Amino acid sequence: MHLRGLAGGRLPTLAANGALLLSGVLSSVCISRALAPQGRGEYVTWQAWGAGVAILAIGGLPQALVLDRRHRLPAVVTALASTLTAALVVVAVLAATLHPAPLLVVATVLVVVANQVGAIGPALAQRAGRMGAQFNLARLAPQAAAFTAIAALLATGDRTAAHWLLAIAGSQAVVAVGWAAVALRRLQGSGAPRRLQGSGASRRVRGAKGTGLTARTWHLFPANFATQVQYRFDLIAVAALFPHTTVAFYAVGVAAQAAVLAMGQASGMYRFANRSGRLTGGQSGGQSGLRDELRHALTNAGLIAVPLGVSSLVWVPAVYGSTFAPAGPIVTVLCLAGVVQSVDYLLVHEVLRRRTAATLLRGRLPGLLTVVTGFLVVWWLALPVAVLGLAPLAGYAVSSVSFLRALRRPVPAPAPPELVGVR
């Protein structure tokens, strides 16, 4: 690992991911202790709906921003408006179908805004290769705002799930909008963008039907949609089909899995941002670099997963309270899933750099089918909730193998141009 790579982005990103790890677990503990399993389950249910809808509806906008630097302010705003509109339509349908309390609907809308607008700042930083302070502060600022809201709620003694979701999502949305506005203003004031030396999906994205960022966003949508469905299917399905207490227990496992992923995904974030400079050594150089990054991802994720997973039966009731003791086995399984997901995350971005969106979709579908099938089998047989965690674990393993196979296939050489009029 080069010192320049560490100082330029990998080490700051790893440190920021560590901060997100600690803050995510701490916020999960605070919310769980304040709301108890029933309230925590209600909170997670609507947070999961809002975040899931937001990320699924955003299409491939963040990836399109990183892969093609030509787009300016009007194109970004138009594309974001289209994805926000799509997400809010889905929230309206959910509200009309499930009839939640009005405050929960408003809170869910704020979750959508926080997640979609909050993705713009980090994407623009990756696009510019600014993987130090700009990229990491864009991710840390909304979490800091959430802690401010949590502190205020704890001080007031409020124990209503809707109030907690409204306050936390609202604070994150305000910070996300403010940060995105600053990033977009910087984009507007920047000079003409440099021409990319992209490959694979980056060229394919620029060649998608239509010339605007919106067209390119929706060009990447199928692959990104399938990826996010696989990443979020288990929590959304648990929220939809199980009681609030079960949702709360599973959410503890998801928080631990997110902590593992936060450390494991640093390599993928850094490598994706440096897409144009690391593949100049040819196919073999790319494969060698990928092996190094896979080793880094597994090491970083394993350093968190092993202690959290092995001791889950002890630390979960000690930290969350005895009422959350049933979450211990779920934590163990999902910590292991987080390690495999770290590999999946890195390979997703490698496919985007070196192949096409269609390749990503083809590699994703077997893993997605594995997750859905595994979940339905566990639900149908009424197996313990901890067994549900095996479904995403198996899905990430299957998709990772598919991506590795796709990356090892040689890229066909482009056809020579036709010489019209030459005899």
TIVO-973079 format. One record per residue (C-alpha): residue number from 1; chain; y negated, x, z. Coordinates in steps of 0.2 Angstrom, whole numbers, plus 2048, in hexadecimal, padded with zeros to 3 digits. Layout:
<atoms>
<atom resi="NUM" chain="A" y="Y" x="X" z="Z"/>
...
</atoms>
This chain:
<atoms>
<atom resi="1" chain="A" y="800" x="800" z="800"/>
<atom resi="2" chain="A" y="7F0" x="808" z="7FB"/>
<atom resi="3" chain="A" y="7E1" x="80A" z="807"/>
<atom resi="4" chain="A" y="7D5" x="803" z="7FA"/>
<atom resi="5" chain="A" y="7E0" x="7F3" z="7F8"/>
<atom resi="6" chain="A" y="7E0" x="7F1" z="80B"/>
<atom resi="7" chain="A" y="7CD" x="7F3" z="80D"/>
<atom resi="8" chain="A" y="7C9" x="7E9" z="7FD"/>
<atom resi="9" chain="A" y="7D2" x="7D9" z="801"/>
<atom resi="10" chain="A" y="7E4" x="7DA" z="808"/>
<atom resi="11" chain="A" y="7E0" x="7DF" z="81A"/>
<atom resi="12" chain="A" y="7D1" x="7D3" z="81C"/>
<atom resi="13" chain="A" y="7DC" x="7C5" z="814"/>
<atom resi="14" chain="A" y="7EA" x="7CA" z="820"/>
<atom resi="15" chain="A" y="7DE" x="7CA" z="82F"/>
<atom resi="16" chain="A" y="7D6" x="7B9" z="82A"/>
<atom resi="17" chain="A" y="7E8" x="7B2" z="828"/>
<atom resi="18" chain="A" y="7EC" x="7B8" z="839"/>
<atom resi="19" chain="A" y="7DC" x="7AF" z="840"/>
<atom resi="20" chain="A" y="7E1" x="79F" z="836"/>
<atom resi="21" chain="A" y="7F3" x="7A1" z="83E"/>
<atom resi="22" chain="A" y="7EC" x="7A2" z="850"/>
<atom resi="23" chain="A" y="7DF" x="794" z="84D"/>
<atom resi="24" chain="A" y="7EC" x="789" z="845"/>
<atom resi="25" chain="A" y="7F8" x="78A" z="853"/>
<atom resi="26" chain="A" y="7EA" x="788" z="860"/>
<atom resi="27" chain="A" y="7E3" x="779" z="858"/>
<atom resi="28" chain="A" y="7F4" x="771" z="856"/>
<atom resi="29" chain="A" y="7F7" x="774" z="869"/>
<atom resi="30" chain="A" y="7E6" x="76D" z="86E"/>
<atom resi="31" chain="A" y="7E8" x="75D" z="863"/>
<atom resi="32" chain="A" y="7FA" x="75A" z="869"/>
<atom resi="33" chain="A" y="7F6" x="75C" z="87B"/>
<atom resi="34" chain="A" y="7E7" x="751" z="87A"/>
<atom resi="35" chain="A" y="7EF" x="743" z="870"/>
<atom resi="36" chain="A" y="801" x="744" z="876"/>
<atom resi="37" chain="A" y="80F" x="741" z="869"/>
<atom resi="38" chain="A" y="80A" x="72F" z="864"/>
<atom resi="39" chain="A" y="7F8" x="734" z="861"/>
<atom resi="40" chain="A" y="7FC" x="744" z="859"/>
<atom resi="41" chain="A" y="808" x="73B" z="84D"/>
<atom resi="42" chain="A" y="7FB" x="72F" z="848"/>
<atom resi="43" chain="A" y="7EF" x="73D" z="845"/>
<atom resi="44" chain="A" y="7FB" x="748" z="83B"/>
<atom resi="45" chain="A" y="800" x="738" z="831"/>
<atom resi="46" chain="A" y="7EF" x="735" z="82A"/>
<atom resi="47" chain="A" y="7EA" x="748" z="829"/>
<atom resi="48" chain="A" y="7FA" x="74A" z="81E"/>
<atom resi="49" chain="A" y="7F5" x="73C" z="813"/>
<atom resi="50" chain="A" y="7E4" x="742" z="810"/>
<atom resi="51" chain="A" y="7E8" x="755" z="80E"/>
<atom resi="52" chain="A" y="7F7" x="750" z="803"/>
<atom resi="53" chain="A" y="7ED" x="745" z="7F8"/>
<atom resi="54" chain="A" y="7DF" x="752" z="7F7"/>
<atom resi="55" chain="A" y="7EA" x="760" z="7F2"/>
<atom resi="56" chain="A" y="7F4" x="757" z="7E6"/>
<atom resi="57" chain="A" y="7E5" x="74F" z="7DD"/>
<atom resi="58" chain="A" y="7DC" x="75F" z="7DB"/>
<atom resi="59" chain="A" y="7E7" x="764" z="7CD"/>
<atom resi="60" chain="A" y="7E6" x="776" z="7C8"/>
<atom resi="61" chain="A" y="7D3" x="778" z="7CB"/>
<atom resi="62" chain="A" y="7D4" x="787" z="7D7"/>
<atom resi="63" chain="A" y="7E0" x="790" z="7CC"/>
<atom resi="64" chain="A" y="7D6" x="78C" z="7BD"/>
<atom resi="65" chain="A" y="7C6" x="793" z="7C5"/>
<atom resi="66" chain="A" y="7CF" x="7A4" z="7C9"/>
<atom resi="67" chain="A" y="7D8" x="7A6" z="7B9"/>
<atom resi="68" chain="A" y="7C9" x="7A3" z="7AE"/>
<atom resi="69" chain="A" y="7B7" x="7A9" z="7B3"/>
<atom resi="70" chain="A" y="7AE" x="7A2" z="7A5"/>
<atom resi="71" chain="A" y="7AA" x="791" z="7AD"/>
<atom resi="72" chain="A" y="799" x="78E" z="7B4"/>
<atom resi="73" chain="A" y="791" x="782" z="7C1"/>
<atom resi="74" chain="A" y="791" x="771" z="7B7"/>
<atom resi="75" chain="A" y="7A3" x="774" z="7B2"/>
<atom resi="76" chain="A" y="7A9" x="777" z="7C4"/>
<atom resi="77" chain="A" y="79F" x="768" z="7CB"/>
<atom resi="78" chain="A" y="7A6" x="75C" z="7BD"/>
<atom resi="79" chain="A" y="7B8" x="762" z="7C0"/>
<atom resi="80" chain="A" y="7B7" x="760" z="7D3"/>
<atom resi="81" chain="A" y="7AF" x="74F" z="7D1"/>
<atom resi="82" chain="A" y="7BE" x="749" z="7C7"/>
<atom resi="83" chain="A" y="7CB" x="750" z="7D3"/>
<atom resi="84" chain="A" y="7C1" x="748" z="7E2"/>
<atom resi="85" chain="A" y="7C0" x="737" z="7D9"/>
<atom resi="86" chain="A" y="7D3" x="737" z="7D6"/>
<atom resi="87" chain="A" y="7D7" x="73B" z="7E8"/>
<atom resi="88" chain="A" y="7CB" x="72E" z="7EF"/>
<atom resi="89" chain="A" y="7D3" x="721" z="7E4"/>
<atom resi="90" chain="A" y="7E4" x="725" z="7EB"/>
<atom resi="91" chain="A" y="7DC" x="724" z="7FD"/>
<atom resi="92" chain="A" y="7D5" x="713" z="7F9"/>
<atom resi="93" chain="A" y="7E7" x="70D" z="7F3"/>
<atom resi="94" chain="A" y="7EE" x="714" z="803"/>
<atom resi="95" chain="A" y="7E1" x="70B" z="80E"/>
<atom resi="96" chain="A" y="7E4" x="6FA" z="805"/>
<atom resi="97" chain="A" y="7F7" x="6FC" z="807"/>
<atom resi="98" chain="A" y="7F9" x="702" z="818"/>
<atom resi="99" chain="A" y="7E9" x="6FA" z="820"/>
<atom resi="100" chain="A" y="7E5" x="708" z="82D"/>
<atom resi="101" chain="A" y="7D6" x="707" z="838"/>
<atom resi="102" chain="A" y="7C5" x="70A" z="82F"/>
<atom resi="103" chain="A" y="7C2" x="71A" z="838"/>
<atom resi="104" chain="A" y="7D2" x="721" z="832"/>
<atom resi="105" chain="A" y="7CE" x="71D" z="820"/>
<atom resi="106" chain="A" y="7BD" x="726" z="822"/>
<atom resi="107" chain="A" y="7C5" x="735" z="82B"/>
<atom resi="108" chain="A" y="7D2" x="736" z="81C"/>
<atom resi="109" chain="A" y="7C4" x="736" z="810"/>
<atom resi="110" chain="A" y="7BC" x="745" z="819"/>
<atom resi="111" chain="A" y="7CD" x="74E" z="819"/>
<atom resi="112" chain="A" y="7CD" x="74C" z="806"/>
<atom resi="113" chain="A" y="7BC" x="753" z="805"/>
<atom resi="114" chain="A" y="7BF" x="761" z="811"/>
<atom resi="115" chain="A" y="7CF" x="766" z="807"/>
<atom resi="116" chain="A" y="7C9" x="765" z="7F5"/>
<atom resi="117" chain="A" y="7B7" x="76C" z="7F8"/>
<atom resi="118" chain="A" y="7BE" x="779" z="804"/>
<atom resi="119" chain="A" y="7C9" x="780" z="7F6"/>
<atom resi="120" chain="A" y="7BA" x="784" z="7EB"/>
<atom resi="121" chain="A" y="7B2" x="792" z="7F6"/>
<atom resi="122" chain="A" y="7C2" x="79C" z="7F7"/>
<atom resi="123" chain="A" y="7C6" x="79A" z="7E5"/>
<atom resi="124" chain="A" y="7B5" x="7A0" z="7DF"/>
<atom resi="125" chain="A" y="7B7" x="7AF" z="7EA"/>
<atom resi="126" chain="A" y="7C8" x="7B3" z="7E3"/>
<atom resi="127" chain="A" y="7C0" x="7B0" z="7D2"/>
<atom resi="128" chain="A" y="7B3" x="7BE" z="7D5"/>
<atom resi="129" chain="A" y="7C0" x="7C9" z="7DE"/>
<atom resi="130" chain="A" y="7B7" x="7C8" z="7EE"/>
<atom resi="131" chain="A" y="7C6" x="7C8" z="7F9"/>
<atom resi="132" chain="A" y="7BD" x="7CF" z="809"/>
<atom resi="133" chain="A" y="7B0" x="7C5" z="813"/>
<atom resi="134" chain="A" y="7AC" x="7B8" z="806"/>
<atom resi="135" chain="A" y="7BE" x="7B2" z="803"/>
<atom resi="136" chain="A" y="7C3" x="7B2" z="815"/>
<atom resi="137" chain="A" y="7B3" x="7AB" z="81C"/>
<atom resi="138" chain="A" y="7B5" x="79D" z="810"/>
<atom resi="139" chain="A" y="7C6" x="799" z="818"/>
<atom resi="140" chain="A" y="7C1" x="79C" z="82A"/>
<atom resi="141" chain="A" y="7B1" x="792" z="82A"/>
<atom resi="142" chain="A" y="7B9" x="781" z="82A"/>
<atom resi="143" chain="A" y="7C5" x="785" z="837"/>
<atom resi="144" chain="A" y="7B7" x="78B" z="842"/>
<atom resi="145" chain="A" y="7AF" x="77B" z="840"/>
<atom resi="146" chain="A" y="7BF" x="772" z="845"/>
<atom resi="147" chain="A" y="7BF" x="77C" z="855"/>
<atom resi="148" chain="A" y="7AD" x="776" z="859"/>
<atom resi="149" chain="A" y="7B2" x="764" z="856"/>
<atom resi="150" chain="A" y="7C2" x="767" z="861"/>
<atom resi="151" chain="A" y="7B8" x="76E" z="86F"/>
<atom resi="152" chain="A" y="7AC" x="760" z="86F"/>
<atom resi="153" chain="A" y="7BA" x="753" z="86F"/>
<atom resi="154" chain="A" y="7C2" x="75C" z="87E"/>
<atom resi="155" chain="A" y="7B2" x="75C" z="887"/>
<atom resi="156" chain="A" y="7AF" x="749" z="885"/>
<atom resi="157" chain="A" y="7C1" x="745" z="88A"/>
<atom resi="158" chain="A" y="7C4" x="73B" z="87A"/>
<atom resi="159" chain="A" y="7D6" x="737" z="877"/>
<atom resi="160" chain="A" y="7D5" x="72C" z="867"/>
<atom resi="161" chain="A" y="7DE" x="733" z="858"/>
<atom resi="162" chain="A" y="7D2" x="72B" z="84B"/>
<atom resi="163" chain="A" y="7C3" x="733" z="854"/>
<atom resi="164" chain="A" y="7CC" x="744" z="854"/>
<atom resi="165" chain="A" y="7D0" x="743" z="842"/>
<atom resi="166" chain="A" y="7BE" x="73D" z="83D"/>
<atom resi="167" chain="A" y="7B6" x="74B" z="847"/>
<atom resi="168" chain="A" y="7C1" x="759" z="842"/>
<atom resi="169" chain="A" y="7C1" x="754" z="82F"/>
<atom resi="170" chain="A" y="7AF" x="750" z="82F"/>
<atom resi="171" chain="A" y="7AA" x="761" z="836"/>
<atom resi="172" chain="A" y="7B5" x="76A" z="82A"/>
<atom resi="173" chain="A" y="7AE" x="75F" z="81B"/>
<atom resi="174" chain="A" y="79C" x="764" z="820"/>
<atom resi="175" chain="A" y="7A0" x="776" z="820"/>
<atom resi="176" chain="A" y="7AB" x="776" z="810"/>
<atom resi="177" chain="A" y="79D" x="76D" z="807"/>
<atom resi="178" chain="A" y="790" x="779" z="80D"/>
<atom resi="179" chain="A" y="79A" x="788" z="809"/>
<atom resi="180" chain="A" y="79F" x="782" z="7F8"/>
<atom resi="181" chain="A" y="78C" x="77E" z="7F4"/>
<atom resi="182" chain="A" y="788" x="790" z="7F8"/>
<atom resi="183" chain="A" y="796" x="797" z="7ED"/>
<atom resi="184" chain="A" y="791" x="78C" z="7DF"/>
<atom resi="185" chain="A" y="77F" x="791" z="7E0"/>
<atom resi="186" chain="A" y="785" x="7A3" z="7DF"/>
<atom resi="187" chain="A" y="78F" x="79F" z="7D0"/>
<atom resi="188" chain="A" y="780" x="797" z="7C8"/>
<atom resi="189" chain="A" y="775" x="7A6" z="7CB"/>
<atom resi="190" chain="A" y="782" x="7B3" z="7C5"/>
<atom resi="191" chain="A" y="781" x="7BB" z="7B4"/>
<atom resi="192" chain="A" y="78C" x="7B8" z="7A5"/>
<atom resi="193" chain="A" y="79F" x="7B9" z="7AB"/>
<atom resi="194" chain="A" y="7A9" x="7C8" z="7A5"/>
<atom resi="195" chain="A" y="7B7" x="7C5" z="799"/>
<atom resi="196" chain="A" y="7C8" x="7C4" z="7A2"/>
<atom resi="197" chain="A" y="7D7" x="7D0" z="79D"/>
<atom resi="198" chain="A" y="7E2" x="7C2" z="7A2"/>
<atom resi="199" chain="A" y="7F4" x="7BE" z="79D"/>
<atom resi="200" chain="A" y="801" x="7B1" z="79E"/>
<atom resi="201" chain="A" y="7FA" x="7A1" z="7A5"/>
<atom resi="202" chain="A" y="7E8" x="7A7" z="7A5"/>
<atom resi="203" chain="A" y="7E8" x="7A8" z="792"/>
<atom resi="204" chain="A" y="7F1" x="798" z="791"/>
<atom resi="205" chain="A" y="7E5" x="78F" z="79C"/>
<atom resi="206" chain="A" y="7D7" x="794" z="791"/>
<atom resi="207" chain="A" y="7E0" x="78E" z="782"/>
<atom resi="208" chain="A" y="7E4" x="77D" z="78A"/>
<atom resi="209" chain="A" y="7DE" x="76D" z="781"/>
<atom resi="210" chain="A" y="7CB" x="76B" z="784"/>
<atom resi="211" chain="A" y="7BE" x="778" z="788"/>
<atom resi="212" chain="A" y="7B8" x="773" z="799"/>
<atom resi="213" chain="A" y="7BE" x="777" z="7AA"/>
<atom resi="214" chain="A" y="7C4" x="765" z="7AD"/>
<atom resi="215" chain="A" y="7D0" x="766" z="79E"/>
<atom resi="216" chain="A" y="7D7" x="777" z="7A5"/>
<atom resi="217" chain="A" y="7D8" x="76F" z="7B6"/>
<atom resi="218" chain="A" y="7E3" x="761" z="7B0"/>
<atom resi="219" chain="A" y="7ED" x="76D" z="7A5"/>
<atom resi="220" chain="A" y="7F3" x="776" z="7B5"/>
<atom resi="221" chain="A" y="7F5" x="765" z="7BE"/>
<atom resi="222" chain="A" y="808" x="762" z="7BB"/>
<atom resi="223" chain="A" y="80D" x="773" z="7C2"/>
<atom resi="224" chain="A" y="801" x="773" z="7D0"/>
<atom resi="225" chain="A" y="806" x="761" z="7D4"/>
<atom resi="226" chain="A" y="818" x="765" z="7D5"/>
<atom resi="227" chain="A" y="815" x="774" z="7E0"/>
<atom resi="228" chain="A" y="80A" x="76B" z="7EC"/>
<atom resi="229" chain="A" y="817" x="75C" z="7ED"/>
<atom resi="230" chain="A" y="824" x="769" z="7F2"/>
<atom resi="231" chain="A" y="819" x="771" z="7FF"/>
<atom resi="232" chain="A" y="814" x="761" z="807"/>
<atom resi="233" chain="A" y="822" x="755" z="803"/>
<atom resi="234" chain="A" y="82B" x="757" z="814"/>
<atom resi="235" chain="A" y="81C" x="753" z="81F"/>
<atom resi="236" chain="A" y="816" x="745" z="814"/>
<atom resi="237" chain="A" y="827" x="73D" z="814"/>
<atom resi="238" chain="A" y="829" x="73F" z="827"/>
<atom resi="239" chain="A" y="818" x="737" z="829"/>
<atom resi="240" chain="A" y="81D" x="729" z="81E"/>
<atom resi="241" chain="A" y="82E" x="725" z="825"/>
<atom resi="242" chain="A" y="82F" x="72B" z="837"/>
<atom resi="243" chain="A" y="827" x="725" z="847"/>
<atom resi="244" chain="A" y="817" x="72E" z="84D"/>
<atom resi="245" chain="A" y="821" x="737" z="85A"/>
<atom resi="246" chain="A" y="82D" x="73F" z="84D"/>
<atom resi="247" chain="A" y="81E" x="743" z="842"/>
<atom resi="248" chain="A" y="816" x="74C" z="851"/>
<atom resi="249" chain="A" y="825" x="757" z="854"/>
<atom resi="250" chain="A" y="827" x="75B" z="842"/>
<atom resi="251" chain="A" y="814" x="760" z="841"/>
<atom resi="252" chain="A" y="817" x="76D" z="84F"/>
<atom resi="253" chain="A" y="824" x="775" z="843"/>
<atom resi="254" chain="A" y="818" x="774" z="834"/>
<atom resi="255" chain="A" y="80B" x="77C" z="83F"/>
<atom resi="256" chain="A" y="817" x="78B" z="842"/>
<atom resi="257" chain="A" y="81C" x="78B" z="830"/>
<atom resi="258" chain="A" y="809" x="78C" z="82B"/>
<atom resi="259" chain="A" y="807" x="79B" z="837"/>
<atom resi="260" chain="A" y="815" x="7A4" z="82F"/>
<atom resi="261" chain="A" y="80F" x="7A0" z="81D"/>
<atom resi="262" chain="A" y="7FD" x="7A5" z="822"/>
<atom resi="263" chain="A" y="803" x="7B7" z="825"/>
<atom resi="264" chain="A" y="810" x="7B7" z="816"/>
<atom resi="265" chain="A" y="804" x="7B1" z="809"/>
<atom resi="266" chain="A" y="7F7" x="7BF" z="80B"/>
<atom resi="267" chain="A" y="7FF" x="7C9" z="7FD"/>
<atom resi="268" chain="A" y="7FF" x="7BA" z="7F1"/>
<atom resi="269" chain="A" y="7ED" x="7B7" z="7F4"/>
<atom resi="270" chain="A" y="7E8" x="7C9" z="7F1"/>
<atom resi="271" chain="A" y="7F3" x="7CB" z="7E2"/>
<atom resi="272" chain="A" y="7ED" x="7BC" z="7D9"/>
<atom resi="273" chain="A" y="7DB" x="7C0" z="7DC"/>
<atom resi="274" chain="A" y="7DF" x="7D2" z="7D4"/>
<atom resi="275" chain="A" y="7E8" x="7CA" z="7C5"/>
<atom resi="276" chain="A" y="7DF" x="7D4" z="7B7"/>
<atom resi="277" chain="A" y="7E1" x="7E5" z="7BE"/>
<atom resi="278" chain="A" y="7F3" x="7E7" z="7C4"/>
<atom resi="279" chain="A" y="7FD" x="7E3" z="7B5"/>
<atom resi="280" chain="A" y="7F6" x="7F0" z="7A9"/>
<atom resi="281" chain="A" y="806" x="7FB" z="7AC"/>
<atom resi="282" chain="A" y="811" x="7EF" z="7A2"/>
<atom resi="283" chain="A" y="820" x="7E4" z="7A7"/>
<atom resi="284" chain="A" y="828" x="7F2" z="7B2"/>
<atom resi="285" chain="A" y="818" x="7F5" z="7BB"/>
<atom resi="286" chain="A" y="816" x="7E3" z="7BF"/>
<atom resi="287" chain="A" y="828" x="7E1" z="7C5"/>
<atom resi="288" chain="A" y="826" x="7F0" z="7D0"/>
<atom resi="289" chain="A" y="816" x="7EA" z="7D8"/>
<atom resi="290" chain="A" y="81D" x="7D9" z="7DA"/>
<atom resi="291" chain="A" y="82C" x="7E0" z="7E4"/>
<atom resi="292" chain="A" y="81F" x="7E9" z="7EF"/>
<atom resi="293" chain="A" y="816" x="7D9" z="7F2"/>
<atom resi="294" chain="A" y="826" x="7CF" z="7F6"/>
<atom resi="295" chain="A" y="82A" x="7DC" z="803"/>
<atom resi="296" chain="A" y="819" x="7DA" z="80B"/>
<atom resi="297" chain="A" y="81A" x="7C7" z="80B"/>
<atom resi="298" chain="A" y="82B" x="7C7" z="813"/>
<atom resi="299" chain="A" y="826" x="7D4" z="820"/>
<atom resi="300" chain="A" y="816" x="7CB" z="825"/>
<atom resi="301" chain="A" y="81E" x="7BA" z="826"/>
<atom resi="302" chain="A" y="82D" x="7C1" z="82F"/>
<atom resi="303" chain="A" y="823" x="7C9" z="83C"/>
<atom resi="304" chain="A" y="81C" x="7B8" z="841"/>
<atom resi="305" chain="A" y="82C" x="7AD" z="83D"/>
<atom resi="306" chain="A" y="838" x="7B7" z="848"/>
<atom resi="307" chain="A" y="830" x="7B6" z="859"/>
<atom resi="308" chain="A" y="82A" x="7A4" z="856"/>
<atom resi="309" chain="A" y="83A" x="79E" z="850"/>
<atom resi="310" chain="A" y="846" x="7A6" z="85C"/>
<atom resi="311" chain="A" y="83B" x="7A1" z="86C"/>
<atom resi="312" chain="A" y="836" x="790" z="866"/>
<atom resi="313" chain="A" y="841" x="787" z="873"/>
<atom resi="314" chain="A" y="837" x="790" z="880"/>
<atom resi="315" chain="A" y="825" x="791" z="87A"/>
<atom resi="316" chain="A" y="823" x="780" z="872"/>
<atom resi="317" chain="A" y="825" x="776" z="882"/>
<atom resi="318" chain="A" y="81C" x="783" z="88C"/>
<atom resi="319" chain="A" y="80D" x="782" z="880"/>
<atom resi="320" chain="A" y="80D" x="770" z="879"/>
<atom resi="321" chain="A" y="814" x="768" z="889"/>
<atom resi="322" chain="A" y="825" x="762" z="88E"/>
<atom resi="323" chain="A" y="824" x="752" z="883"/>
<atom resi="324" chain="A" y="824" x="75D" z="873"/>
<atom resi="325" chain="A" y="834" x="766" z="878"/>
<atom resi="326" chain="A" y="83E" x="75D" z="86A"/>
<atom resi="327" chain="A" y="833" x="767" z="85E"/>
<atom resi="328" chain="A" y="83B" x="778" z="862"/>
<atom resi="329" chain="A" y="84A" x="777" z="856"/>
<atom resi="330" chain="A" y="83E" x="771" z="848"/>
<atom resi="331" chain="A" y="833" x="780" z="84B"/>
<atom resi="332" chain="A" y="841" x="78C" z="849"/>
<atom resi="333" chain="A" y="847" x="785" z="838"/>
<atom resi="334" chain="A" y="835" x="783" z="831"/>
<atom resi="335" chain="A" y="831" x="795" z="836"/>
<atom resi="336" chain="A" y="83F" x="79B" z="82B"/>
<atom resi="337" chain="A" y="839" x="78F" z="81D"/>
<atom resi="338" chain="A" y="827" x="797" z="81F"/>
<atom resi="339" chain="A" y="82F" x="7A8" z="81B"/>
<atom resi="340" chain="A" y="837" x="7A2" z="80B"/>
<atom resi="341" chain="A" y="827" x="798" z="807"/>
<atom resi="342" chain="A" y="81D" x="7A8" z="808"/>
<atom resi="343" chain="A" y="828" x="7AF" z="7FA"/>
<atom resi="344" chain="A" y="826" x="79F" z="7F0"/>
<atom resi="345" chain="A" y="813" x="7A0" z="7F2"/>
<atom resi="346" chain="A" y="812" x="7B2" z="7EB"/>
<atom resi="347" chain="A" y="81E" x="7AE" z="7DC"/>
<atom resi="348" chain="A" y="814" x="79E" z="7D8"/>
<atom resi="349" chain="A" y="804" x="7A9" z="7D5"/>
<atom resi="350" chain="A" y="80E" x="7B6" z="7CC"/>
<atom resi="351" chain="A" y="814" x="7A9" z="7C0"/>
<atom resi="352" chain="A" y="802" x="7A3" z="7BD"/>
<atom resi="353" chain="A" y="7FD" x="7B5" z="7BA"/>
<atom resi="354" chain="A" y="80A" x="7BA" z="7AE"/>
<atom resi="355" chain="A" y="812" x="7AA" z="7A7"/>
<atom resi="356" chain="A" y="80C" x="799" z="7A3"/>
<atom resi="357" chain="A" y="809" x="788" z="7AC"/>
<atom resi="358" chain="A" y="818" x="781" z="7A4"/>
<atom resi="359" chain="A" y="823" x="790" z="7AA"/>
<atom resi="360" chain="A" y="81C" x="78C" z="7BC"/>
<atom resi="361" chain="A" y="821" x="779" z="7BA"/>
<atom resi="362" chain="A" y="832" x="77D" z="7B4"/>
<atom resi="363" chain="A" y="836" x="789" z="7C2"/>
<atom resi="364" chain="A" y="82F" x="77D" z="7CF"/>
<atom resi="365" chain="A" y="839" x="76D" z="7CA"/>
<atom resi="366" chain="A" y="84A" x="773" z="7D1"/>
<atom resi="367" chain="A" y="842" x="778" z="7E2"/>
<atom resi="368" chain="A" y="839" x="767" z="7E3"/>
<atom resi="369" chain="A" y="849" x="75E" z="7DE"/>
<atom resi="370" chain="A" y="852" x="767" z="7EC"/>
<atom resi="371" chain="A" y="845" x="763" z="7F9"/>
<atom resi="372" chain="A" y="845" x="750" z="7F5"/>
<atom resi="373" chain="A" y="858" x="74F" z="7F4"/>
<atom resi="374" chain="A" y="85A" x="758" z="804"/>
<atom resi="375" chain="A" y="84E" x="74D" z="80D"/>
<atom resi="376" chain="A" y="856" x="73D" z="807"/>
<atom resi="377" chain="A" y="867" x="743" z="80C"/>
<atom resi="378" chain="A" y="861" x="748" z="81E"/>
<atom resi="379" chain="A" y="857" x="737" z="81F"/>
<atom resi="380" chain="A" y="866" x="72D" z="818"/>
<atom resi="381" chain="A" y="873" x="735" z="824"/>
<atom resi="382" chain="A" y="866" x="734" z="833"/>
<atom resi="383" chain="A" y="869" x="746" z="837"/>
<atom resi="384" chain="A" y="85E" x="74F" z="844"/>
<atom resi="385" chain="A" y="84C" x="751" z="83F"/>
<atom resi="386" chain="A" y="84E" x="764" z="840"/>
<atom resi="387" chain="A" y="85A" x="763" z="832"/>
<atom resi="388" chain="A" y="84C" x="75D" z="827"/>
<atom resi="389" chain="A" y="844" x="76E" z="827"/>
<atom resi="390" chain="A" y="853" x="775" z="81D"/>
<atom resi="391" chain="A" y="84E" x="76A" z="80E"/>
<atom resi="392" chain="A" y="83D" x="774" z="80B"/>
<atom resi="393" chain="A" y="846" x="784" z="810"/>
<atom resi="394" chain="A" y="853" x="781" z="802"/>
<atom resi="395" chain="A" y="845" x="77B" z="7F6"/>
<atom resi="396" chain="A" y="83B" x="78B" z="7F8"/>
<atom resi="397" chain="A" y="84A" x="796" z="7F6"/>
<atom resi="398" chain="A" y="84F" x="78D" z="7E6"/>
<atom resi="399" chain="A" y="83E" x="78D" z="7DE"/>
<atom resi="400" chain="A" y="83C" x="7A0" z="7E3"/>
<atom resi="401" chain="A" y="84C" x="7A4" z="7D9"/>
<atom resi="402" chain="A" y="846" x="79A" z="7CA"/>
<atom resi="403" chain="A" y="835" x="7A3" z="7CA"/>
<atom resi="404" chain="A" y="83D" x="7B4" z="7CC"/>
<atom resi="405" chain="A" y="849" x="7B1" z="7BD"/>
<atom resi="406" chain="A" y="83A" x="7AB" z="7B3"/>
<atom resi="407" chain="A" y="830" x="7BB" z="7B7"/>
<atom resi="408" chain="A" y="83F" x="7C6" z="7B2"/>
<atom resi="409" chain="A" y="840" x="7BE" z="7A1"/>
<atom resi="410" chain="A" y="837" x="7C9" z="793"/>
<atom resi="411" chain="A" y="827" x="7C1" z="78D"/>
<atom resi="412" chain="A" y="829" x="7BE" z="77A"/>
<atom resi="413" chain="A" y="81D" x="7C7" z="76F"/>
<atom resi="414" chain="A" y="80F" x="7BD" z="767"/>
<atom resi="415" chain="A" y="812" x="7B9" z="754"/>
<atom resi="416" chain="A" y="808" x="7C3" z="748"/>
<atom resi="417" chain="A" y="7F9" x="7BA" z="740"/>
<atom resi="418" chain="A" y="7FD" x="7B2" z="72F"/>
<atom resi="419" chain="A" y="7F4" x="7BB" z="721"/>
<atom resi="420" chain="A" y="7ED" x="7AD" z="717"/>
<atom resi="421" chain="A" y="7EA" x="7B0" z="705"/>
<atom resi="422" chain="A" y="7F4" x="7C1" z="705"/>
<atom resi="423" chain="A" y="801" x="7C2" z="6F8"/>
</atoms>
